[in-house]
């Protein structure tokens, strides 16, 4: 018979008022080959005192004792910080008693007329407890790792947005200012030169400059969209209109209200989600229509971007390099929200962001709906 721990004896607290039954339990455990140390308690106060100070591996308890039952002992023991597994040893245990005992957390039971199983049942109860404690430790460590990962993600996301804002400001102020100055100088040369060759070079330079200015404006918009300063509804509407103009895909935007006020972090998350969703549509959907809905039903800010294209398969979503959508899911978690990606009856894809809002975060105006065209 293997022991629960070969390094030391199994420490057993035996709650039993009968001398004869206590000796029978000792003989049965010795016959099983279990290396054990058996300590006896006969009354509830004595049992609780020994349990609190003895560091036992298992409790072996008779069911009916003078003035109390094993379930009473279990109830009292459960108030301690750590309770060893309980194994009932009784000849007067009915089926209903067994069911109730197991329902309340008792580990196992053995009838006194079947003591040959006692050693095996005790080892099994101890090993089951150790397996559960190991699982609980693993789950706690995993939860802690997830918590730290989430905190790191929040910090990194915050830093990224701060750096985006600073970079957008630099591009706008430094590069934008320099490009504007060059444009004025070229315009001055264009007005004052009469040489046809020079004017041709100036016109070419002005055309290239216009492309550079447009590019810098797009970079600023991507880094920190100033359109958000006009409100979330206006910003998403602008995204929809710009997407339709750029791609030719019919795009409709609907909002439950003309204005929905939310914390800056939530607004930015909603905007980035819509932006990334539309980017995915333009790259992969091959669709003719896109519908964008923004609502605040039941205190939850919800953004849905749906298309009627080919649809994203689960394999595509599970690809290791699907960083865009995974990044959106992480963004959602940072603001205590969640992201759902579904196929619409096998046709098209719907990306849905949901973020709970406190009542004070919502300030609403009358409803509105508009097409992006």
C-alpha positions in Angstrom: 0.0 0.0 0.0 1.7 3.3 -1.0 1.7 6.2 1.4 0.5 9.6 0.7 4.0 11.0 1.4 6.9 8.6 1.8 9.0 11.3 3.6 6.9 11.2 6.8 4.0 9.4 8.4 0.4 10.4 7.5 -0.9 12.4 10.5 -4.5 11.3 11.3 -6.9 12.9 13.8 -9.4 10.2 14.8 -12.7 11.5 16.2 -14.0 8.5 18.0 -15.6 7.9 21.5 -15.3 4.1 21.4 -12.0 2.5 22.6 -12.7 -0.7 20.6 -13.4 1.1 17.4 -10.3 3.3 17.8 -8.2 0.1 18.1 -9.9 -1.5 15.1 -9.0 1.5 13.0 -5.4 1.3 14.2 -5.2 -2.4 13.2 -6.8 -1.7 9.8 -4.4 1.1 9.0 -1.4 -1.1 10.1 -2.6 -4.0 7.9 -2.9 -1.6 4.9 0.8 -0.9 5.1 0.2 2.8 5.5 2.9 4.7 7.5 0.7 6.7 9.9 0.5 8.5 13.2 -3.0 8.3 14.8 -4.2 10.9 17.4 -7.5 10.5 19.1 -10.2 13.0 20.2 -13.4 12.0 21.9 -15.2 15.3 22.4 -15.8 18.3 20.2 -13.8 20.9 22.2 -10.8 18.4 22.4 -11.2 17.7 18.7 -11.2 21.4 17.8 -8.2 22.2 20.0 -6.1 19.3 18.5 -7.2 20.2 14.9 -6.2 23.9 15.4 -2.7 23.1 16.6 -1.8 19.6 15.2 -1.3 20.1 11.5 -3.1 16.9 10.5 -3.2 15.4 7.0 -6.7 13.9 7.4 -9.6 13.6 9.9 -11.1 10.2 10.4 -14.5 10.7 12.2 -17.2 8.5 13.5 -20.6 9.8 12.5 -22.7 9.6 15.7 -20.9 10.8 18.9 -22.2 11.8 22.3 -24.1 15.1 21.9 -23.0 15.8 18.3 -22.3 14.3 14.9 -19.4 14.4 12.4 -21.3 17.0 10.4 -21.3 19.3 13.5 -17.5 18.7 13.8 -17.1 19.5 10.1 -19.1 22.7 10.4 -16.9 23.9 13.3 -13.7 22.8 11.6 -14.7 24.7 8.4 -14.2 27.9 10.3 -10.5 27.3 10.5 -8.2 28.7 7.8 -7.2 25.3 6.5 -9.3 22.1 7.0 -7.8 18.7 6.2 -10.0 16.2 4.3 -12.7 14.5 6.3 -13.3 10.7 6.0 -16.3 9.3 7.8 -16.0 5.9 9.5 -19.3 4.6 10.7 -21.6 1.6 10.8 -24.7 3.7 11.2 -24.5 5.8 8.1 -27.5 5.7 5.9 -27.6 6.6 2.2 -29.2 10.0 2.9 -26.5 10.8 5.5 -23.8 9.9 2.9 -25.4 12.2 0.3 -25.7 15.1 2.8 -22.1 14.6 4.1 -20.6 14.6 0.6 -22.8 17.6 -0.4 -21.4 19.6 2.5 -17.8 18.9 1.6 -16.9 15.6 3.4 -14.2 13.9 1.3 -15.3 10.2 1.6 -16.6 7.5 3.9 -15.9 3.9 4.9 -18.2 1.6 6.8 -16.8 0.0 9.9 -17.6 -3.5 8.5 -15.4 -2.8 5.5 -12.2 -1.6 7.2 -10.0 -3.1 4.5 -10.6 -0.1 2.3 -9.6 2.4 5.0 -6.0 2.9 4.1 -6.7 3.3 0.4 -9.6 5.8 1.0 -7.4 7.9 3.3 -4.5 8.1 0.7 -7.1 8.9 -2.0 -8.6 11.7 0.1 -5.2 13.2 0.8 -4.0 13.0 -2.8 -7.3 14.6 -4.0 -6.9 17.5 -1.5 -3.3 18.0 -2.7 -4.3 18.0 -6.3 -7.0 20.5 -5.7 -4.7 22.8 -3.7 -2.1 22.5 -6.5 -4.8 23.4 -9.0 -5.9 26.4 -6.9 -2.3 27.6 -6.6 -1.9 27.3 -10.3 -5.1 29.2 -11.0 -4.0 31.9 -8.5 -0.6 32.2 -10.2 -2.3 32.4 -13.6 -4.7 35.0 -12.3 -1.8 37.0 -11.0 0.1 36.7 -14.2 -3.0 37.8 -16.2 -3.4 40.8 -13.8 0.2 41.8 -14.3 -0.1 41.4 -18.0 -3.2 43.5 -18.1 -1.5 46.2 -16.0 1.5 46.1 -18.3 -0.7 46.3 -21.4 -2.6 49.3 -19.9 0.7 51.0 -19.1 2.1 50.3 -22.6 -1.1 51.4 -24.3 -1.1 54.6 -22.3 2.5 55.3 -23.2 1.8 54.6 -26.8 -1.0 57.1 -26.9 1.1 59.7 -25.1 3.9 59.2 -27.6 1.4 59.3 -30.5 0.0 62.6 -29.2 3.5 64.1 -28.8 4.6 62.9 -32.2 1.4 64.2 -33.8 2.1 67.6 -32.2 5.6 67.6 -33.5 4.6 66.6 -37.0 1.9 69.3 -37.0 4.0 72.1 -35.5 7.5 71.3 -36.9 7.0 69.5 -40.2 3.7 71.1 -41.0 5.1 74.6 -40.3 8.2 73.9 -42.3 6.2 72.6 -45.3 3.9 75.7 -45.1 7.0 78.0 -45.1 8.4 76.2 -48.2 5.0 76.5 -49.9 5.0 80.3 -49.4 8.6 80.6 -50.7 7.8 78.5 -53.8 4.6 80.6 -54.4 6.7 83.8 -54.1 9.2 82.4 -56.7 6.4 81.4 -59.0 4.9 84.9 -58.9 8.2 86.7 -59.5 10.0 84.6 -62.0 9.5 84.9 -65.8 11.7 82.0 -66.7 9.6 79.2 -68.1 12.0 76.4 -66.9 12.0 77.8 -63.4 8.2 78.0 -63.3 8.0 74.4 -64.5 10.3 73.3 -61.7 8.4 75.4 -59.2 5.0 73.9 -60.3 6.5 70.4 -60.0 7.8 71.2 -56.5 4.4 72.6 -55.4 2.7 69.5 -56.6 5.1 67.3 -54.6 4.7 69.7 -51.6 0.9 69.3 -51.7 1.4 65.5 -51.5 3.8 65.9 -48.6 1.3 68.2 -46.7 -1.5 65.7 -47.3 0.7 62.9 -46.0 1.6 64.8 -42.9 -2.0 65.6 -42.2 -2.9 61.9 -42.6 -0.1 61.0 -40.2 -1.4 63.5 -37.7 -4.9 62.0 -38.0 -3.6 58.5 -37.5 -1.5 59.4 -34.5 -4.0 61.5 -32.6 -7.3 62.2 -34.3 -8.2 65.9 -33.5 -11.7 65.1 -34.9 -12.4 63.5 -31.4 -12.3 67.0 -30.0 -15.6 67.5 -31.8 -17.2 64.5 -30.1 -17.3 60.8 -30.6 -20.4 60.7 -32.8 -18.9 63.3 -35.1 -15.6 61.5 -35.2 -17.1 58.1 -36.2 -19.3 59.9 -38.7 -16.2 61.5 -40.2 -14.5 58.0 -40.4 -17.5 56.6 -42.2 -17.7 59.4 -44.7 -14.0 59.4 -45.4 -14.0 55.6 -45.8 -16.8 55.7 -48.4 -15.1 58.5 -50.2 -11.7 56.7 -50.3 -13.0 53.2 -51.1 -16.3 53.7 -52.9 -18.0 51.2 -50.6 -21.5 52.4 -49.5 -21.2 53.2 -45.8 -24.1 54.1 -43.4 -23.6 55.4 -39.9 -26.3 55.4 -37.3 -26.1 56.8 -33.8 -28.6 56.4 -31.0 -27.9 60.1 -30.0 -26.4 63.2 -31.6 -23.9 63.4 -28.7 -22.6 60.6 -26.5 -20.0 61.7 -23.9 -17.6 59.2 -22.5 -14.1 59.3 -20.9 -11.3 60.1 -23.3 -9.8 56.6 -23.0 -13.2 55.1 -24.0 -13.6 57.5 -26.9 -10.2 56.7 -28.3 -10.8 53.0 -28.0 -14.1 53.3 -29.9 -12.4 55.4 -32.5 -9.5 53.1 -33.0 -11.8 50.1 -33.1 -13.9 51.7 -35.9 -10.7 52.7 -37.7 -9.1 49.2 -37.5 -12.4 47.5 -38.5 -12.7 49.7 -41.6 -9.1 49.0 -42.5 -9.9 45.2 -42.3 -13.0 45.7 -44.5 -11.0 47.5 -47.1 -8.3 44.9 -47.1 -10.2 41.6 -46.8 -14.0 42.0 -47.0 -14.6 42.5 -50.7 -18.0 44.0 -49.8 -20.5 46.4 -51.3 -22.0 47.8 -48.1 -20.8 48.7 -44.6 -23.0 49.6 -41.6 -21.7 51.3 -38.5 -23.9 51.7 -35.4 -23.1 53.5 -32.2 -25.5 53.2 -29.3 -25.7 53.5 -25.5 -28.5 50.9 -24.7 -28.8 50.0 -21.0 -25.7 51.9 -20.0 -23.3 50.1 -22.4 -21.6 52.0 -25.2 -21.7 49.7 -28.2 -20.0 50.1 -31.6 -20.8 47.7 -34.4 -19.1 47.7 -37.8 -20.7 45.2 -40.1 -20.1 44.4 -43.8 -21.7 42.1 -46.4 -18.4 40.7 -47.7 -16.8 37.3 -47.7 -16.6 37.1 -43.9 -13.8 36.2 -41.5 -13.3 32.6 -40.7 -12.3 31.3 -37.3 -9.0 30.1 -38.8 -8.3 33.7 -39.9 -9.1 35.0 -36.4 -6.8 32.4 -34.9 -3.8 33.2 -37.0 -0.7 34.1 -34.9 -0.2 37.3 -36.9 -3.7 38.6 -36.5 -2.3 41.4 -34.4 -4.8 44.1 -35.4 -7.9 42.3 -34.1 -6.1 41.0 -31.1 -4.9 44.5 -30.3 -8.5 45.7 -30.5 -9.5 43.0 -28.0 -6.7 44.1 -25.7 -7.8 47.8 -26.0 -11.3 46.8 -25.1 -10.1 45.0 -21.9 -8.1 48.1 -20.9 -11.3 50.1 -20.6 -13.2 47.2 -19.0 -15.0 46.3 -22.3 -15.0 43.3 -24.6 -14.8 42.6 -28.3 -17.0 40.2 -30.3 -16.3 39.2 -33.9 -19.0 37.2 -35.7 -20.1 36.1 -39.1 -23.5 37.3 -40.1 -25.3 34.1 -41.2 -22.2 33.0 -43.0 -22.0 36.3 -45.0 -20.0 39.3 -43.9 -18.4 40.1 -40.6 -19.6 42.1 -37.6 -17.1 43.6 -35.2 -18.8 44.6 -32.0 -17.2 46.6 -29.2 -19.1 46.9 -25.9 -17.9 49.2 -23.0 -20.0 49.6 -19.8 -20.5 53.2 -18.8 -21.4 54.7 -15.5 -24.6 56.8 -15.7 -22.7 60.0 -15.0 -20.6 59.3 -18.1 -23.5 59.6 -20.5 -24.8 62.9 -21.7 -27.2 62.5 -24.5 -29.0 64.6 -27.2 -31.8 63.6 -29.5 -31.3 60.5 -31.8 -30.0 60.8 -35.3 -29.1 58.6 -38.3 -27.2 59.5 -41.4 -25.6 58.0 -44.4 -22.0 58.5 -45.0 -22.4 59.8 -48.5 
